[in-house]
Amino acid sequence: MPECGCPDIDDDEWQLKEHNWQGKAFYVVPTMTLLHIPVGMANSIQQMMREVKEKGYRLVEPARILSRDGLFRADVMVEIEPPSQPDPRVKTFGGGRLLSIVHPGPWKRLGTGAAELMRQTRQKPRAMYFWYVACPECRKIRGEKTVIFAYYGEG
């Protein structure tokens, strides 16, 4: 098993579960996408982790690297301890409802998982966040798995 730090999650803990991210802080960097497909995401992650370290922020363990979907631009983000000073790169969630679902298939079929989540809730979310649970080495061993979070805002 690679020593990368990828968590081995229990799907039942993430399948159709509600989450409260109120007060959670995420360090965010933009990344390019082409029709929802990330382009250069690895470089954006490296940049993000370098900036987090340079600014002295502490990651919340286990580190969850998320992406927010977009047609031509997306955000890559990692949860950090809330900083003491404002930073334009830090997004802190207010209230709001989040629901997650585990998508066990390849990234190219994430739309299927997102559609299932919307079917379950019968609502279109304000935003979708994707947690790619395994790095490329772990995907070879455990297979591809992504936790999809749908953010529905207040209420």
N, C-alpha and C positions, 0 to 999 in steps of 0.2 A: 504494500500500500504506500503510495507517495506520501511524503511528509509535508503536504501543502497546507493542511489545516481545514480542508473541506469537511463540513459536518456530514455525518451519516444520519439524516433526519428520519423520523418516524412519520410516514405519510398521514397517519390518523391524527397527528397533532396539528396538521396544516389543512386537511381536507374540509372545506366548507366551515371554516372557523372564523369567528369575528375577532378583530384585533383593535386595540386602542393605542394609537401612536401619539396621543396628546403629549406634548412636551418633548418628544423624541427629536433629536437634531441629526441632520444628515449633511455631510459635505458633498457638494454638487459640482460637477463639471459637465459642460456640454459635449456632445459627441454628434457626429454626422450620421444620418441614416438615409437610405435611399429606398423609398416606398416601404418604410417600417423595418428595413433590414439594416442593422448596425454596420457602419463602415469605420474601421480604425478604432474600434472599442478598446482593444488591448492597449493602444497608446493612451487613450483617455484614462483608463484605469491606472496605468503607470503614472501619468501626470497627477491624477487625483491622490494617489498614495504618497507620492513625493511631496505634494503641497501639504497634505495632512501632517506628515512628519516634520517638514520645515516650520510649520506654524505651531508645532508642539501639541496638537490635538491628540486625544486618546481615543482609540477605537473601542467600540463596545464589542466584546467578544461573545460568541464567535462573530467575526466580521462578516456582515452581509453586504455584498455588493449588489445593488439594485440598478435597474435601468427603467426610465420612464419612456414609454413609447412615443414616437412622433413620426410624421410622414417624411420630413427631411432633416429634422433635428430632434435629438433626444437628450436626456440627462442621464448621467451615470452618477450614482451616489453611494455613500457608505455611512453607516451610523457611527456617530462620534458622541463622546460625552458633551453635553451642552457647554459651549464656550462662555467665558466670562465677558467677552467683548463682542459687539455686533460684527458680523462678517458677511459681505454680500454673497459669498459662496455657501453659506450655511442656511439650510431650510429647516425651520422648526415647525412641526405640525401643531395646529390647534386641535380642536375637537373634530369629530367626524367618524363615520363608520367605515371600517375596512373589512373586507371579506376575502379569504384566501381559498385557493384550490390548487391541488398538485397536478401538474401536467407531466406525465411520465415519458412523453415522446420527444422527438427531435425538435430543435428550435424552429425549424421551418414550418412546423405544425402548431405553433403557439396560438395561432388564430382559433384553432379548434378548442383549445382550453379556455381562451378568453370568451368565446361564444357560449361555452358550457356554463361558465360563471354567470354571464348575463342571463342565460336561460333560467338558471336556478333562482336568481334574484328578481327576474322580470323588470330589471332597471338597467339603464345605461349609466356606467360610472362616470364620474368627473375625470378620473385618471386611472391608468393601469400601470402597475409597477411589476417588474419581473425580477425574481431572485434566481439566478443561475446557480443552483446548489453545488454543482461539481465543476472543477476546472477541467481542461482538456485531458489531463492524465487520469483523473478519477472517472470521467465519462467513459474512458476505454474499459475500466474495470467494473463500474457499477451501472453504466448506462446513463442516458440523459434524463435529467429531472429538473423541472423548473417550478417554483412556487409563484403563482400569479396572484397579485393583490389588486383588488378593485376598491378604489376610494370613492365613497359616495357622499362625502361631506357631512355636514351637520344633520342630525335627525335620524 
